[in-house]
Amino acid sequence: MKEISILGIKVNDITKSETVDLINKFAEEKDKSHLIVTLGTEMVMAAREDNDIKELINGAEAVCADGVGIVLASKIKKQQIREKAAGVEILEETVRQSAETGKKIFFLGSKPGIAEKAAEKLREKYPGCNIAGTFHGYFKDDEEAKAEIRKASPDIIFIALGFPRQEKWYREYGKELGIPVGIGVGGSFDVISGNIERAPSWMRKLCLEWLFRLIKEPARWKRMLALPKFAIAVIMSK
Ligand code: UDP
């Protein structure tokens, strides 16, 4: 797997379908725990300021480029990543294939009811898919969530607790729970359940997903300043 470094953070040149293949392969290795990070520009900026976050990402078994900013940065560095691999799309394809692979999938995170609604939608769309359980992300005690996960004994867990908590959570408990693969997926259950809208495809094609989010959730503007800061840092680092 080709690996490049953007501002000191690891990113793999791995396509969506290669990531799904990798997830299914990792899911066979029951005695191990593999973290997959879906990397966005905000995460790179956070990692520059926090060594624990940097180690968390750089120590992941695979890091895919979840966002046009990361792909553009790779282009600027002349080490172009072939494709953006969005967490939400990786999740959906893994679920679709689970009807054939039989891999058991768990959704952890988001507001009560959201992960379950996302699961229902996907079960309808991909009959026979193997979503073994869901649990919301507002538990008071980790044990509460762990008990639900143990009941389902999944092979693959998608976690939406916000970055970096979701990745840390998998690192802390993945092995103990015997889940060979964990993937942090941010707002993906919100998107699939219809709780938040995804940018229309024409906007996605023009790489304007960020603008769509800004219009829908203006309160995010401060967080989104990470984007221009990221662009400047990448250009300066050249
Ligand atoms: N979330 C959660 N528990 C929390 C905080 C957040 O389950 O204590 C969920 C939230 O509902 C959302 C997801 O984590 O579905 C991603 O949250 P956010 O958009 O804040 O994170 P990011 O965009 O940074 O991944």
Residues whose N, C-alpha, C, O or C-beta is under 5 A from the ligand:
A	BS01	UDP	G109 S110 K111 G137 Y138 A160 L161 G162 F163 G186 G187 D190
